[in-house]
Amino acid sequence: MERKFSVVLSWDEETQVYVVTVPALPGCVTQGKNREEALERAAEAIQVTLEGLAATGQPIPHGAGEAFVSEVVVSA
């Protein structure tokens, strides 16, 4: 069965990589040197996380979950 998950992709200036988090799967985080690599690794990380949940008898999310990404401007 295919499942779709929302991911958050952000650039980390310090490490110079794209970081991907998966809101529906807390702790599922990966990175890549470019967007394509980061998203490919995200798919792998999601698959491994789902397999781990199944192996330990934990509930498996049905998919996407709710994600809202916006920008907030502050003066520093």
Stockholm file with secondary structure:
# STOCKHOLM 1.0

chainA/1-76         MERKFSVVLSWDEETQVYVVTVPALPGCVTQGKNREEALERAAEAIQVTLEGLAATGQPIPHGAGEAFVSEVVVSA
#=GR chainA/1-76 SS CCCCBCCEEEEETTTTEEEEECTTSTTCEEEESSHHHHHHHHHHHHHHHHHHHHHTTCCCCCSBCCCCCCCCCCCC
#=GC SS_cons        CCCCBCCEEEEETTTTEEEEECTTSTTCEEEESSHHHHHHHHHHHHHHHHHHHHHTTCCCCCSBCCCCCCCCCCCC
//
